Amino acid sequence: MADSGFPASVEATERLLAAGGYVADRALATTVHLALTMGRPLFLEGEPGTGKTEIAKVLASGLGRRLVRLQCYDGLDLAGAAYEWNHARQLMAIRLAEASGETDRQALEAGIYDRRFLQERPLLSALTGSPAVLLIDELDRADEPFEAFLLEILADFQLSIPEIGTIRAETPPVVVLTSNRTREVHDAIRRRCLYHWVDYPDAARERAILDSRAPGLPAKLSAQVVEFVQRIRQGDYFKYPGVAETIDWAAALDALNATELEPALVDETLGALLKYQDDIAKLRGAEAARLLEEVKAPPTVAVPF
């Protein structure tokens, strides 16, 4: 680790992620390392279930920082994301001051905007207190105007509050933003971040992930699970299974003491892998049996002429 507490190299970043059970490819590890070293927010975009949110969790654990998570949603505003004044306590303070004979109106108004009346939400909380990893999760779910609230934090790690001034982070948080790309995030956000598209892993990396998260799974079953999921992602389905679903399915199969995939077993456990009935209905039965037959077929060997 460097003096900052961050990994000193791309290889060290790979090891930090791996220690938390996250198997990253070289390009992703490089982007994460640069974001940490350069002090830039990290913007991760990709399909749901590809492990974007998990990166922030692993970084918080590996760096020994608290995780501050802002889950975005439609209608999210500054009061829900950054701060809110405790109006009930302010009103009580006014009444107590008036009851005690306080007559200085200006002093009274200044007093009710004291920090003790300020309720911190995730954005402000990440700037105060102990060092943090700030996860702004699924930014694409928030309204576009909300993105303007983030620009000051992403650029300068500070937040301006009209009543009391600007609050700056003594130790800038590590900022991770994620998007499932249900809508385009504005260029102003993108320019302030280092960007990486997180795709579904290839078979080799998904097998490594499964070995890390489910080390007790029989090797034959692990290989078949990964190959089966990889083939599903090549088909025409409403929602492809993510890495989390691969792990869940493997855990379900292991709980049933399975040692290899069988047609009936696949049909009975599809609810752990797919989350939409139309997808389950399309795969169950003949299609699942066909994919399983391909998975179990011995690899073809090219015969030299």
Backbone bond lengths (Angstrom), bond angles and torsions (degrees), N, CA, C in turn:
res aa  C-N    CA-C-N  psi(-1)  N-CA   C-N-CA  omega(-1)  CA-C   N-CA-C  phi
1 M - - - 1.457 - - 1.531 110.74 -
2 A 1.323 116.14 145.93 1.443 121.25 175.22 1.524 108.94 -78.96
3 D 1.368 115.85 175.56 1.452 120.33 -178.50 1.524 112.27 -60.58
4 S 1.335 116.71 -28.56 1.460 121.06 179.89 1.523 112.31 -69.95
5 G 1.309 117.07 -10.96 1.456 120.40 -173.79 1.496 112.82 90.44
6 F 1.346 117.30 -2.19 1.451 121.88 179.10 1.527 110.04 -93.44
7 P 1.333 117.11 156.56 1.469 119.50 177.57 1.533 110.64 -58.07
8 A 1.335 115.19 142.58 1.465 120.72 -174.53 1.519 113.05 -85.46
9 S 1.325 117.73 -9.35 1.461 120.45 -177.54 1.515 109.98 -152.87
10 V 1.330 115.71 169.01 1.459 120.08 176.56 1.524 110.02 -62.40
11 E 1.324 115.98 -40.33 1.469 119.79 179.53 1.529 111.15 -62.19
12 A 1.339 116.37 -40.35 1.460 119.85 178.27 1.532 110.88 -66.58
13 T 1.321 116.55 -34.31 1.467 120.38 176.71 1.521 110.12 -66.62
14 E 1.324 116.79 -41.61 1.466 120.41 175.76 1.519 110.77 -58.52
15 R 1.325 116.82 -41.70 1.467 120.87 -179.33 1.528 110.87 -68.10
16 L 1.345 116.64 -38.52 1.462 119.92 178.62 1.524 110.35 -62.54
17 L 1.331 116.69 -45.32 1.463 120.37 178.87 1.529 110.88 -65.06
18 A 1.333 115.82 -42.28 1.471 120.11 -179.13 1.520 111.38 -64.06
19 A 1.349 116.89 -35.60 1.461 120.34 179.01 1.520 111.18 -63.68
20 G 1.333 116.90 -25.58 1.458 121.44 176.92 1.511 112.82 -93.10
21 G 1.332 117.25 8.11 1.455 121.03 178.13 1.509 113.92 85.45
22 Y 1.339 117.40 14.37 1.467 120.45 179.95 1.520 108.98 -107.28
23 V 1.310 115.89 116.79 1.464 121.88 -179.92 1.520 107.82 -95.72
24 A 1.335 116.24 103.63 1.462 121.31 -176.37 1.525 110.00 -102.54
25 D 1.343 115.80 146.18 1.455 118.16 172.29 1.528 108.74 -77.90
26 R 1.325 116.23 171.06 1.452 120.95 -173.48 1.530 112.33 -62.21
27 A 1.329 116.91 -40.40 1.460 120.16 -177.90 1.523 111.19 -63.84
28 L 1.315 117.51 -43.08 1.458 121.11 179.41 1.525 110.58 -66.41
29 A 1.325 117.08 -44.71 1.461 120.43 179.35 1.524 110.97 -60.56
30 T 1.330 116.32 -37.40 1.467 120.27 178.32 1.518 110.96 -65.21
31 T 1.328 117.40 -44.39 1.458 120.89 179.83 1.524 111.08 -64.12
32 V 1.318 117.55 -42.46 1.464 121.23 177.47 1.521 110.15 -61.86
33 H 1.333 116.67 -44.92 1.468 120.54 179.99 1.526 111.12 -60.50
34 L 1.324 116.79 -43.89 1.456 120.18 -179.51 1.527 111.52 -66.09
35 A 1.326 117.06 -39.28 1.465 120.16 178.08 1.526 110.71 -61.10
36 L 1.330 117.07 -42.03 1.460 121.02 178.88 1.528 110.98 -67.89
37 T 1.318 116.35 -46.17 1.462 120.98 -175.90 1.518 112.63 -68.25
38 M 1.326 116.06 -40.33 1.465 120.99 -176.90 1.523 113.09 -87.57
39 G 1.329 117.10 -7.79 1.450 120.02 -179.08 1.514 113.46 68.77
40 R 1.326 116.40 35.79 1.462 121.23 -178.44 1.527 109.79 -109.40
41 P 1.330 116.88 146.62 1.467 119.63 173.34 1.535 110.28 -62.08
42 L 1.315 115.18 151.13 1.463 122.07 -179.07 1.524 108.57 -111.71
43 F 1.323 116.05 119.30 1.461 121.30 -179.11 1.516 108.64 -105.87
44 L 1.337 116.07 114.97 1.456 122.50 -177.64 1.519 108.95 -110.62
45 E 1.311 115.99 124.11 1.454 121.34 -179.29 1.519 108.63 -123.88
46 G 1.319 117.04 148.75 1.458 120.30 179.30 1.513 111.38 164.17
47 E 1.320 114.89 177.52 1.462 120.23 179.67 1.531 110.53 -66.76
48 P 1.348 117.59 152.82 1.465 119.49 176.03 1.525 111.01 -58.39
49 G 1.325 115.57 141.65 1.454 119.88 175.27 1.510 115.10 87.36
50 T 1.334 117.85 10.88 1.471 119.61 -179.05 1.521 112.48 -94.58
51 G 1.339 118.47 0.30 1.460 120.37 173.21 1.514 115.30 99.24
52 K 1.319 118.52 20.14 1.463 121.08 -177.81 1.531 111.11 -67.67
53 T 1.317 116.45 -50.08 1.463 120.74 -178.58 1.520 111.17 -63.14
54 E 1.318 116.09 -35.48 1.463 120.58 -177.58 1.516 112.28 -61.69
55 I 1.326 117.40 -31.16 1.466 120.54 -179.88 1.523 109.86 -60.25
56 A 1.325 117.66 -44.48 1.466 120.55 179.34 1.528 110.71 -62.82
57 K 1.318 117.13 -41.29 1.468 120.43 179.31 1.523 111.37 -63.05
58 V 1.322 116.23 -42.84 1.467 120.53 -179.43 1.527 110.52 -67.72
59 L 1.328 117.26 -39.55 1.459 120.05 178.21 1.525 110.66 -63.36
60 A 1.318 117.39 -43.04 1.466 120.04 179.13 1.519 110.90 -60.35
61 S 1.322 116.27 -44.51 1.458 120.46 179.88 1.526 111.11 -67.19
62 G 1.349 116.68 -46.97 1.457 120.33 -176.41 1.510 113.96 -68.58
63 L 1.338 117.08 -31.36 1.467 121.17 -179.15 1.527 112.35 -91.73
64 G 1.319 116.87 -3.66 1.458 120.38 -179.91 1.519 112.78 69.22
65 R 1.326 117.25 33.86 1.457 122.43 -179.91 1.526 109.86 -111.94
66 R 1.321 115.61 155.02 1.467 119.22 174.32 1.529 109.41 -75.07
67 L 1.303 115.97 145.34 1.456 121.77 177.92 1.525 108.76 -95.03
68 V 1.334 116.33 121.88 1.458 122.18 175.45 1.525 106.69 -111.87
69 R 1.315 116.19 117.21 1.464 120.46 -173.19 1.527 111.05 -113.55
70 L 1.313 114.88 125.88 1.459 121.56 171.58 1.521 107.42 -108.33
71 Q 1.339 116.45 107.10 1.460 121.58 178.09 1.524 107.99 -86.27
72 C 1.314 117.31 114.80 1.455 120.93 -176.32 1.527 111.20 -80.00
73 Y 1.311 115.02 151.42 1.462 121.54 178.61 1.520 108.53 -157.25
74 D 1.309 115.72 164.35 1.460 121.86 179.26 1.526 110.33 -63.37
75 G 1.320 116.64 124.43 1.454 120.81 -179.62 1.514 114.04 96.60
76 L 1.323 118.67 -0.60 1.464 121.68 178.18 1.530 109.54 -60.56
77 D 1.344 116.03 132.59 1.454 119.86 -179.54 1.523 109.95 -128.71
78 L 1.337 115.82 -176.15 1.455 121.08 -176.21 1.520 111.52 -61.70
79 A 1.340 117.05 -37.48 1.462 120.24 -179.02 1.524 111.57 -64.02
80 G 1.322 117.00 -35.09 1.458 120.07 179.56 1.506 113.24 -84.22
81 A 1.328 117.23 -21.90 1.464 120.54 -173.65 1.515 114.10 -103.03
82 A 1.335 118.21 -34.77 1.461 120.35 -170.60 1.533 112.96 -116.89
83 Y 1.322 117.12 -61.90 1.463 119.90 -177.43 1.517 109.82 -161.97
84 E 1.325 114.15 164.76 1.458 120.82 176.46 1.519 107.86 -153.39
85 W 1.293 116.62 140.11 1.462 120.50 176.14 1.524 109.86 -79.44
86 N 1.332 115.05 138.90 1.463 120.85 178.75 1.532 107.86 -82.74
87 H 1.326 114.70 90.17 1.456 119.76 -173.33 1.532 112.30 -64.59
88 A 1.306 117.85 -33.31 1.465 120.32 179.88 1.529 110.38 -63.97
89 R 1.315 117.45 -43.91 1.467 120.96 179.47 1.522 110.86 -69.85
90 Q 1.336 116.64 -36.16 1.464 119.37 177.53 1.528 110.97 -62.81
91 L 1.322 116.08 -44.43 1.462 120.44 179.74 1.528 111.01 -63.16
92 M 1.320 116.28 -38.96 1.455 120.05 178.27 1.530 110.68 -64.69
93 A 1.338 115.65 -39.97 1.472 119.97 179.06 1.523 110.81 -63.76
94 I 1.329 116.60 -38.72 1.465 120.63 178.38 1.529 110.47 -63.33
95 R 1.308 116.86 -45.66 1.463 121.06 -178.71 1.520 111.63 -65.10
96 L 1.323 116.57 -39.25 1.463 120.04 177.95 1.517 111.08 -65.73
97 A 1.348 115.73 -39.91 1.464 119.60 178.87 1.520 111.14 -65.46
98 E 1.324 115.65 -42.54 1.461 119.40 178.86 1.528 111.03 -64.92
99 A 1.333 116.27 -38.71 1.470 120.18 179.63 1.520 111.94 -66.22
100 S 1.332 116.11 -28.51 1.469 120.02 180.00 1.518 112.68 -86.14
101 G 1.341 116.79 -0.53 1.447 120.65 177.67 1.510 114.94 91.87
102 E 1.323 118.03 14.36 1.465 121.55 178.46 1.527 109.55 -63.96
103 T 1.337 116.10 126.88 1.470 120.59 -177.82 1.519 113.44 -120.01
104 D 1.328 116.87 -10.10 1.473 120.32 -179.54 1.529 108.40 -79.48
105 R 1.330 115.35 99.50 1.463 120.67 -175.70 1.532 111.20 -62.56
106 Q 1.312 117.18 -40.97 1.465 121.02 -176.96 1.519 111.04 -65.29
107 A 1.322 116.38 -43.02 1.467 120.53 178.57 1.529 110.81 -65.97
108 L 1.324 115.34 -36.25 1.462 119.85 179.72 1.525 110.60 -65.43
109 E 1.335 116.75 -44.00 1.458 120.72 179.83 1.523 110.98 -65.05
110 A 1.335 116.44 -38.83 1.464 119.81 178.33 1.525 110.73 -66.93
111 G 1.323 116.03 -35.75 1.458 119.89 -177.07 1.511 114.09 -68.11
112 I 1.328 116.38 -32.99 1.468 117.65 -176.70 1.530 111.78 -77.70
113 Y 1.339 116.31 -10.24 1.458 118.79 174.99 1.523 110.63 -105.43
114 D 1.300 114.40 42.48 1.465 121.90 174.85 1.521 109.04 -84.35
115 R 1.320 115.97 155.18 1.480 120.27 -178.20 1.530 112.94 -58.81
116 R 1.345 115.88 -25.74 1.474 117.10 -177.66 1.525 112.47 -67.38
117 F 1.341 116.62 -16.75 1.459 120.53 178.03 1.526 112.50 -95.49
118 L 1.320 116.46 1.68 1.460 120.80 -175.48 1.533 109.82 -92.72
119 Q 1.320 116.31 123.38 1.460 121.50 178.13 1.528 108.83 -96.08
120 E 1.308 116.30 117.16 1.463 120.81 -176.84 1.518 111.02 -80.35
121 R 1.316 115.10 133.66 1.454 123.20 170.34 1.537 107.28 -106.73
122 P 1.325 118.81 177.47 1.469 119.97 -170.44 1.534 115.99 -51.37
123 L 1.336 119.11 -44.55 1.462 119.84 -176.12 1.524 111.84 -62.34
124 L 1.318 117.06 -44.98 1.465 119.85 178.70 1.517 111.23 -72.46
125 S 1.320 117.22 -38.33 1.463 120.85 179.39 1.524 111.95 -59.28
126 A 1.335 116.54 -35.64 1.467 119.96 -179.30 1.523 112.26 -69.50
127 L 1.339 117.24 -20.39 1.469 121.23 -179.68 1.515 112.44 -90.04
128 T 1.307 117.76 -16.46 1.463 122.27 -177.33 1.523 109.34 -116.10
129 G 1.300 116.26 164.49 1.459 119.71 177.60 1.517 112.42 76.30
130 S 1.319 115.11 -156.72 1.468 120.74 -176.35 1.525 111.12 -71.01
131 P 1.360 117.07 158.11 1.475 120.54 -178.93 1.525 111.89 -53.94
132 A 1.331 115.35 142.11 1.463 120.15 -172.07 1.520 111.48 -134.02
133 V 1.319 114.06 161.47 1.458 122.56 163.08 1.521 105.52 -108.22
134 L 1.321 116.34 117.53 1.462 121.39 -179.29 1.525 109.06 -95.81
135 L 1.316 115.83 115.86 1.460 122.02 177.94 1.523 109.04 -102.96
136 I 1.325 116.53 113.23 1.467 122.32 174.34 1.521 105.42 -100.72
137 D 1.320 115.56 95.36 1.456 121.72 -165.68 1.528 111.71 -93.85
138 E 1.338 115.18 133.04 1.465 123.34 177.30 1.531 111.26 56.27
139 L 1.331 115.18 56.26 1.459 121.23 -179.89 1.522 111.74 -58.22
140 D 1.318 117.16 -29.46 1.464 120.32 -178.94 1.522 112.91 -66.18
141 R 1.326 118.42 -14.52 1.465 121.02 177.66 1.528 112.21 -80.16
142 A 1.333 117.13 -20.70 1.462 120.77 179.46 1.527 110.04 -80.24
143 D 1.325 115.87 161.80 1.456 120.31 176.39 1.527 109.83 -69.14
144 E 1.328 116.33 150.05 1.467 120.33 -179.26 1.527 112.88 -56.48
145 P 1.343 121.02 -42.68 1.468 119.51 -179.97 1.524 113.97 -58.69
146 F 1.331 117.27 -25.78 1.465 119.69 -179.90 1.523 111.66 -61.95
147 E 1.328 116.91 -29.42 1.459 119.87 -177.41 1.526 112.05 -59.37
148 A 1.343 116.66 -29.23 1.466 119.78 179.74 1.525 111.40 -62.36
149 F 1.346 118.03 -30.58 1.464 121.22 178.30 1.525 111.67 -63.66
150 L 1.324 116.48 -26.46 1.462 120.46 -172.81 1.520 113.72 -85.23
151 L 1.316 117.80 -18.65 1.462 119.81 -169.41 1.521 112.85 -60.88
152 E 1.329 117.82 -41.68 1.461 120.69 -179.40 1.525 110.97 -64.87
153 I 1.319 116.58 -40.77 1.458 120.12 179.91 1.517 110.72 -66.94
154 L 1.333 117.35 -44.61 1.459 120.90 -177.21 1.527 111.79 -66.89
155 A 1.324 117.15 -33.44 1.463 120.21 -176.51 1.523 112.20 -85.14
156 D 1.340 117.42 -41.84 1.468 120.33 -170.29 1.524 114.00 -126.23
157 F 1.321 118.37 1.62 1.466 122.26 -178.09 1.526 110.78 51.72
158 Q 1.315 115.39 49.52 1.448 122.11 178.58 1.517 109.39 -146.68
159 L 1.338 114.97 163.23 1.461 120.77 -179.62 1.525 108.34 -139.50
160 S 1.320 116.50 125.42 1.460 121.29 179.67 1.523 109.47 -92.67
161 I 1.346 114.92 125.14 1.456 121.98 177.46 1.515 106.83 -115.17
162 P 1.327 118.51 114.85 1.464 121.02 -171.98 1.525 114.37 -50.61
163 E 1.328 117.80 -39.07 1.465 120.62 -173.65 1.527 113.87 -75.24
164 I 1.335 117.89 -25.97 1.476 118.83 -174.89 1.522 113.80 -129.38
165 G 1.333 118.79 -7.59 1.454 120.17 177.65 1.520 113.16 108.31
166 T 1.335 115.46 -156.99 1.459 121.91 -173.97 1.522 110.65 -100.59
167 I 1.317 116.13 131.04 1.464 122.28 176.25 1.521 108.14 -106.42
168 R 1.315 116.56 120.39 1.458 122.16 -178.78 1.521 110.03 -109.21
169 A 1.306 115.68 147.24 1.464 120.70 178.87 1.523 109.93 -77.80
170 E 1.323 116.96 127.25 1.465 119.99 174.54 1.524 109.80 -66.29
171 T 1.314 115.71 -42.13 1.463 121.48 173.29 1.520 107.33 -119.28
172 P 1.333 118.48 108.57 1.465 120.10 -177.47 1.521 111.85 -56.25
173 P 1.310 117.19 135.81 1.465 119.15 177.49 1.522 111.14 -71.70
174 V 1.312 115.75 154.17 1.463 120.99 166.74 1.524 106.06 -78.51
175 V 1.325 117.44 121.78 1.459 121.11 -174.12 1.521 110.28 -108.96
176 V 1.308 115.70 126.33 1.466 122.33 176.21 1.517 108.22 -122.77
177 L 1.327 116.66 121.98 1.459 121.93 175.49 1.520 107.92 -109.85
178 T 1.327 116.91 140.74 1.461 120.19 177.09 1.524 109.85 -125.00
179 S 1.321 115.27 153.42 1.462 121.77 176.60 1.517 109.45 -148.99
180 N 1.333 115.77 136.26 1.464 121.45 174.28 1.520 112.03 -91.35
181 R 1.316 115.46 4.43 1.454 124.27 176.74 1.529 112.65 60.50
182 T 1.328 116.73 40.93 1.459 119.82 170.55 1.528 110.03 -74.66
183 R 1.313 116.06 -19.13 1.465 122.80 169.51 1.532 106.99 -150.24
184 E 1.313 116.44 164.41 1.457 120.64 179.68 1.527 110.59 -78.97
185 V 1.307 116.42 133.39 1.459 122.16 174.87 1.528 108.18 -84.70
186 H 1.326 116.96 141.72 1.463 122.39 -171.68 1.530 112.04 -63.32
187 D 1.330 115.26 149.54 1.459 121.74 -179.84 1.521 112.26 -59.04
188 A 1.337 117.77 -32.08 1.464 120.34 -178.76 1.532 111.04 -61.17
189 I 1.330 117.10 -34.92 1.468 121.04 175.54 1.521 109.79 -70.66
190 R 1.320 116.26 -47.10 1.460 120.86 -176.30 1.529 112.13 -60.46
191 R 1.336 116.74 -38.67 1.467 120.17 -177.35 1.522 112.43 -65.29
192 R 1.295 117.24 -25.37 1.464 121.03 -178.63 1.514 113.36 -87.83
193 C 1.321 116.99 -1.87 1.466 121.23 -173.22 1.526 111.72 -123.30
194 L 1.323 115.01 161.22 1.459 121.12 161.99 1.525 106.66 -90.86
195 Y 1.325 116.17 138.63 1.467 121.25 -168.91 1.531 110.85 -114.34
196 H 1.339 113.87 144.21 1.469 118.70 171.30 1.525 109.34 -149.76
197 W 1.315 116.00 133.21 1.459 122.20 173.67 1.523 108.30 -87.18
198 V 1.323 116.98 120.70 1.468 122.07 -179.35 1.522 107.80 -97.79
199 D 1.314 116.30 109.33 1.463 121.20 -176.95 1.520 109.92 -98.03
200 Y 1.344 115.39 170.63 1.459 118.59 171.94 1.527 108.63 -61.80
201 P 1.323 118.29 142.61 1.464 119.70 -179.02 1.519 111.91 -72.72
202 D 1.329 115.49 154.14 1.465 118.21 171.97 1.518 108.97 -74.04
203 A 1.332 116.38 176.16 1.466 120.32 -173.30 1.520 112.12 -60.97
204 A 1.337 117.32 -41.97 1.460 120.77 -177.30 1.528 111.27 -63.62
205 R 1.343 116.39 -43.93 1.468 118.91 -178.60 1.523 110.96 -72.78
206 E 1.333 117.37 -35.91 1.460 118.65 178.68 1.530 110.61 -67.80
207 R 1.310 116.74 -34.20 1.464 119.68 176.26 1.536 109.86 -66.19
208 A 1.327 116.90 -39.23 1.461 120.31 177.66 1.527 110.88 -65.22
209 I 1.334 116.28 -39.06 1.463 120.67 177.31 1.524 110.16 -63.01
210 L 1.309 116.25 -45.15 1.468 120.65 -178.86 1.528 110.52 -65.64
211 D 1.315 117.00 -39.04 1.465 119.93 177.47 1.524 111.11 -63.14
212 S 1.344 115.67 -34.00 1.463 120.04 179.99 1.519 111.73 -75.04
213 R 1.329 117.36 -40.21 1.467 121.43 -175.19 1.522 113.17 -89.11
214 A 1.320 117.25 -23.26 1.465 120.61 179.37 1.531 108.80 -135.11
215 P 1.334 116.94 66.95 1.466 120.43 -172.73 1.527 114.40 -64.48
216 G 1.328 118.00 -21.39 1.455 120.36 -178.38 1.515 114.10 -87.32
217 L 1.311 117.83 -0.35 1.456 121.15 -177.52 1.532 110.13 -70.94
218 P 1.342 118.55 133.92 1.463 119.81 177.03 1.523 111.18 -54.56
219 A 1.322 116.35 139.29 1.464 121.17 -174.78 1.527 111.92 -59.01
220 K 1.319 117.11 -40.48 1.456 120.53 -179.29 1.516 110.97 -64.26
221 L 1.336 117.02 -43.75 1.459 121.65 179.60 1.528 110.64 -65.56
222 S 1.328 116.57 -41.69 1.460 120.94 179.34 1.524 111.13 -59.17
223 A 1.322 116.23 -45.19 1.460 120.64 -179.65 1.527 110.84 -64.87
224 Q 1.330 117.55 -40.88 1.462 120.87 -179.46 1.528 111.25 -68.54
225 V 1.311 117.55 -39.96 1.463 121.20 178.48 1.520 110.46 -59.79
226 V 1.322 116.67 -48.87 1.465 120.73 -178.70 1.522 110.73 -62.92
227 E 1.316 117.30 -44.33 1.461 120.26 -178.84 1.523 111.18 -65.60
228 F 1.322 117.35 -38.33 1.468 121.55 179.11 1.531 110.20 -64.56
229 V 1.336 116.57 -45.37 1.463 120.85 -179.94 1.517 110.56 -65.26
230 Q 1.315 116.96 -40.41 1.467 120.23 178.87 1.527 110.53 -60.20
231 R 1.318 117.54 -38.29 1.465 120.89 179.85 1.530 111.55 -71.46
232 I 1.332 117.27 -34.68 1.460 119.64 175.72 1.526 110.32 -60.33
233 R 1.323 116.50 -41.23 1.470 120.59 -178.03 1.529 112.50 -68.48
234 Q 1.304 116.69 -11.93 1.463 119.64 175.37 1.534 111.54 -90.89
235 G 1.331 116.54 -7.08 1.456 121.07 -177.85 1.513 112.11 -93.42
236 D 1.313 115.67 -171.90 1.456 122.87 -176.94 1.530 108.83 -107.10
237 Y 1.341 115.31 92.51 1.460 121.01 -179.06 1.522 109.48 -128.74
238 F 1.333 115.68 155.85 1.462 120.42 -178.53 1.518 111.27 -66.12
239 K 1.324 117.19 -43.21 1.464 121.82 -178.35 1.519 108.89 -139.21
240 Y 1.328 115.84 111.75 1.461 120.31 177.79 1.535 110.24 -69.69
241 P 1.308 117.39 146.68 1.464 119.25 176.08 1.524 111.17 -68.14
242 G 1.323 116.10 135.71 1.458 121.00 176.28 1.518 110.29 -87.43
243 V 1.310 114.67 -177.09 1.466 119.92 179.79 1.526 110.11 -63.30
244 A 1.331 116.87 -38.30 1.467 120.13 179.23 1.525 110.72 -60.17
245 E 1.323 116.91 -39.03 1.473 120.35 178.54 1.525 111.29 -69.12
246 T 1.326 117.06 -36.12 1.467 119.90 175.51 1.515 110.15 -59.47
247 I 1.331 116.15 -45.43 1.473 121.13 -179.39 1.526 110.03 -65.51
248 D 1.339 116.73 -42.94 1.472 120.22 179.25 1.522 111.29 -61.84
249 W 1.327 116.53 -42.69 1.454 119.92 -179.08 1.516 110.92 -65.10
250 A 1.329 115.86 -43.23 1.458 119.67 178.01 1.526 110.81 -60.79
251 A 1.341 116.67 -41.22 1.462 120.30 178.74 1.527 111.31 -64.90
252 A 1.342 116.48 -38.77 1.464 120.17 178.05 1.522 111.31 -64.37
253 L 1.315 116.03 -43.15 1.469 120.26 178.73 1.525 111.05 -64.37
254 D 1.335 115.37 -40.18 1.460 119.65 179.06 1.529 110.37 -65.29
255 A 1.346 116.73 -37.51 1.466 119.96 178.44 1.521 111.96 -64.55
256 L 1.338 116.41 -24.48 1.464 121.23 177.55 1.529 112.13 -92.05
257 N 1.344 115.53 9.38 1.468 122.39 178.04 1.531 112.52 61.51
258 A 1.319 116.27 31.63 1.468 119.74 178.26 1.524 110.17 -76.03
259 T 1.305 115.18 145.95 1.467 120.72 175.95 1.520 111.79 -115.43
260 E 1.340 116.46 -15.74 1.453 121.78 173.97 1.522 108.90 -159.47
261 L 1.319 116.19 162.64 1.461 120.52 -178.58 1.523 110.98 -77.38
262 E 1.339 114.46 139.77 1.455 122.65 173.87 1.526 107.86 -132.78
263 P 1.336 118.30 151.79 1.468 120.10 -176.09 1.527 114.56 -53.18
264 A 1.321 116.95 -47.12 1.465 119.53 -178.63 1.520 111.35 -64.84
265 L 1.329 116.01 -39.54 1.454 120.52 179.92 1.529 111.14 -64.71
266 V 1.316 116.55 -40.41 1.464 120.40 177.41 1.523 110.20 -61.54
267 D 1.338 117.02 -48.62 1.464 120.94 -178.73 1.528 111.86 -59.71
268 E 1.329 116.55 -37.73 1.465 120.82 -175.31 1.526 113.32 -76.38
269 T 1.322 117.73 -17.84 1.465 120.55 -173.84 1.531 113.14 -117.23
270 L 1.316 117.85 12.32 1.462 120.12 -176.96 1.528 112.53 -63.37
271 G 1.323 117.42 -22.96 1.459 120.11 178.80 1.510 113.62 -65.82
272 A 1.335 117.56 -17.70 1.462 120.68 175.53 1.518 111.78 -84.65
273 L 1.328 116.26 -15.10 1.462 121.10 -174.40 1.518 112.81 -108.20
274 L 1.325 117.17 -41.80 1.467 122.35 -178.61 1.521 109.32 -114.27
275 K 1.318 116.59 147.87 1.460 120.29 -172.08 1.530 113.71 -118.31
276 Y 1.324 116.26 7.45 1.464 119.61 177.77 1.529 109.06 -127.90
277 Q 1.330 115.87 134.05 1.454 120.99 -175.06 1.522 111.88 -60.06
278 D 1.326 118.04 -38.75 1.465 120.11 179.88 1.528 110.69 -60.79
279 D 1.324 117.09 -39.60 1.467 120.54 178.33 1.526 111.01 -67.39
280 I 1.330 116.27 -41.84 1.466 120.12 179.58 1.525 110.28 -63.71
281 A 1.331 116.27 -44.92 1.463 120.20 -179.81 1.524 111.49 -62.99
282 K 1.307 116.62 -36.55 1.466 120.41 -179.85 1.521 111.78 -68.84
283 L 1.336 116.23 -36.22 1.465 119.93 -175.55 1.519 112.99 -86.39
284 R 1.321 116.61 -35.16 1.470 120.23 -173.41 1.528 111.47 -62.15
285 G 1.324 115.09 142.39 1.456 120.48 175.35 1.514 113.03 90.79
286 A 1.322 116.52 -123.45 1.461 121.68 -171.77 1.528 112.48 -62.89
287 E 1.337 117.05 -40.44 1.466 119.39 -178.12 1.528 111.01 -67.96
288 A 1.325 117.90 -41.44 1.460 120.73 177.12 1.522 110.73 -63.64
289 A 1.334 116.67 -40.57 1.463 120.52 178.21 1.523 111.10 -63.62
290 R 1.324 116.60 -39.02 1.468 120.06 178.84 1.524 111.36 -65.09
291 L 1.329 116.83 -46.16 1.464 119.98 178.56 1.516 111.09 -62.68
292 L 1.328 115.74 -40.31 1.458 119.67 -179.57 1.523 111.03 -65.29
293 E 1.302 116.38 -36.86 1.469 119.94 177.09 1.530 110.26 -63.25
294 E 1.334 116.61 -39.57 1.459 120.02 177.26 1.528 111.19 -66.44
295 V 1.327 115.53 -39.26 1.463 119.99 179.92 1.522 110.99 -62.94
296 K 1.319 116.29 -39.65 1.458 120.41 -175.96 1.527 113.61 -86.71
297 A 1.320 116.33 -10.78 1.470 119.06 -179.19 1.517 110.18 -64.95
298 P 1.343 116.95 136.87 1.467 119.08 178.43 1.524 110.07 -63.88
299 P 1.338 116.90 144.29 1.468 119.33 -179.96 1.520 110.96 -63.00
300 T 1.302 115.36 141.94 1.463 119.25 178.64 1.522 109.38 -78.80
301 V 1.294 114.82 140.63 1.466 121.06 -179.08 1.523 108.11 -111.59
302 A 1.294 115.40 123.81 1.472 119.61 179.02 1.518 110.04 -67.88
303 V 1.319 115.56 132.69 1.461 120.63 179.56 1.527 108.75 -96.37
304 P 1.314 118.30 120.14 1.470 120.07 -179.12 1.527 111.08 -67.76
305 F 1.300 115.08 143.47 1.487 119.70 178.30 1.530 109.36 -85.96
